[in-house]
Amino acid sequence: MPRLLMRRRAGMKISDTSDSLLEHAHELLSIALQEGAEQAEVYGMTGRSVDIDLRRDAVELASESFHRGLGLRAVTAGGVGFSSTSDMSLLQFVAKSAVLSARARGADESWRSLPVPEKVVHPVGIFDPRLERISPEECLDMAESMLSGCRTVKDAVPVSGGVACICGTSFVINSLGINLQETSTLMHASLETIAKATDVATGSEFCNFRSYQPSLEDVGKAAAEMAHSSLGGSRAESGIFDVLIKPLAVAELLEYTLLPALAADNVQKGRSSLRGRVGENISPESLMIADDGLLSGGMDSSSFDGEGVPSQRTVLVDKGILKGYFYDSYTAGKEGVRSTGNAVRSGYSDVPRVGIRNLIVGSSEAQDLLAETKGYLVNGLIGAHTANPISGDFSVEAKNAFFIEPGEEARPIRSLMLAGNFFELLKDIEIGKDVRAIGAIVTPTIKVRMKVVGS
């Protein structure tokens, strides 16, 4: 292994445990009420991360970092203010800032209340003590195994990548009695590769786990094989074709089309094409879509959401029929319904917002799509973020695309554009069996018939 630079980032000391941070959180809650808040909530996070950054076939940086912080929401006369800090000597200032912010914003007619305590269920498979105590040296060994896997493939070399092992504790307390805390672990690895022959092609692969994985050789090998198999790309034929969209590309499309349409805040603001369509058929009868904050080993599974509401499984589409949307406490209060436990936060310095926990796409008639399809296979997308989240229209470039037909070897395609409307494609979608978790989206390959443009 090449020369290693180990850096400890500024942040919490090892002695600053989650218990001590929780004490600070109770202190902050008390100060906020003294400053005039009618209701108050403190969200806190503390954690440790070991990161290995790769550049080409060498370690560029290995780092061990610690973080902690508190975020306060204060409610005064129907107004909600927020402030956060990682400096525990500033609690008085944070409390005053949040209360003043609430007063400055004024009353929100749609605001109802912070959530009240309810019984929670603890999901399985979200904590591994081996990741909690993992050393930087062990992470280096994992990174080396990923590079070793890449070296087994001819013509392919690594470009960049990394390994991250994280253990963190999050908690929510509020003035209405919520007092919840949970510790979880996460491991992430990724590798970008390039292959050269008479032309050049790229490939990538990644993985996410909640538990310790001693070897990442398969990740490195898959990234290299993707680049190698994409060499020698030919021109694609334009027209209407069957297209197999692999899980990574499906997740990218869902993120910018279907998911915004199912979020209650967008529905309430008239920014969803699914508004007012609960009870209608929007897809084949075999399709099921659910959001599950309690999914075993799920990337965003926990016993509670970012506000302390118990996590649950929420069916969004069943037998092709739209059943509902996902809500946080604020959007649920506007309609007089229960929150579905879909308040998410990116960190302690972020206010809760409506978002998915673990979105699951499934079918009662899953098929082996690859064996019976003549058309194109697409592994990834470029430009999915340009899709129109209201209409569902998109025009994207395919990444690592191949022409396929039964009994024949897949043929790499040099350039391919895909254009269509996701909600129209959803009406005739076919679902595969190869389910994969892409972050918080769990999906198989899908098959759609759509317009493609080759060049």
Secondary structure, 3 states (H helix, E strand, C coil): CCCCCEEECCCCCCCCCHHHHHHHHHHHHHHHHHCCCCEEEEEEEEEEEEEEEEECCEEEEEEEEEEEEEEEEEEECCEEEEEEECCHHHHHHHHHHHHHHHHHHCCCCCCCCCCCCCCCCCCCCCCCHHHHCCCHHHHHHHHHHHHHHHHCCCCEEEEEEEEEEEEEEEEEEECCCCEEEEEEEEEEEEEEEEEECCCEEEEEEEEEECCCCCCCHHHHHHHHHHHHHCCCCECCCCEEEEEEECHHHHHHHHHHCHHHHHEHHHHHCCCCCCCCCCCCECCCCCEEEEEECCCCCCCCCCCECCCCCECCEEEEEECCEECCCECCHHHHHHHCCCCCCCEECCCCCCCCEECCCCEEEEECCCECCHHHCCEEEEEEEECHHHCCCCCCEEEEEEEEEEEECCCCCCEEECCEEEEEEHHHHHHHCEEECCCEEECCEEECCEEEEEEEEEC
